[in-house]
């Protein structure tokens, strides 16, 4: 099993942000900030899990290699998007509220990409994809 590159890069970037952005280390760890950190960690773990479950079907552009319906994909059509957003929300709460601005951009981008991917999957898998879509969220 190959570890996805984001599994290594994301924690490194977050650590560098924490260490080198002025004022972040000095802020007290309030209950809200701790909750944001926990949310970010949970989102990160589920993101890596979703990426591993997607396996060779992962692509940067919308492609229909295989209809993955197991694991997290049995309940959520786009778990990578959902958990990136969840992780980012947690980081915004834990580290800095200015991270909410790119978070909103991510939400829009993920919605647009999910719609495009749905079109590609429906074209390729037809009724099978439509049935899967009825059983899942986003």
Protein Blocks (a to p, Z undefined) as FASTA:
>chain_A
ZZdfklmmmmmmmmmmmmmmghklmpccdfklmmmmmmmmmmmmmmmmmmmmnmmmpcfb
dcdfbacfehjllmbmblmlmmmmmmmmmmmmmmomklmmmmmmmmmmmmmmmmmmmmmm
mmmnmmmmmmmmmmpgZZ
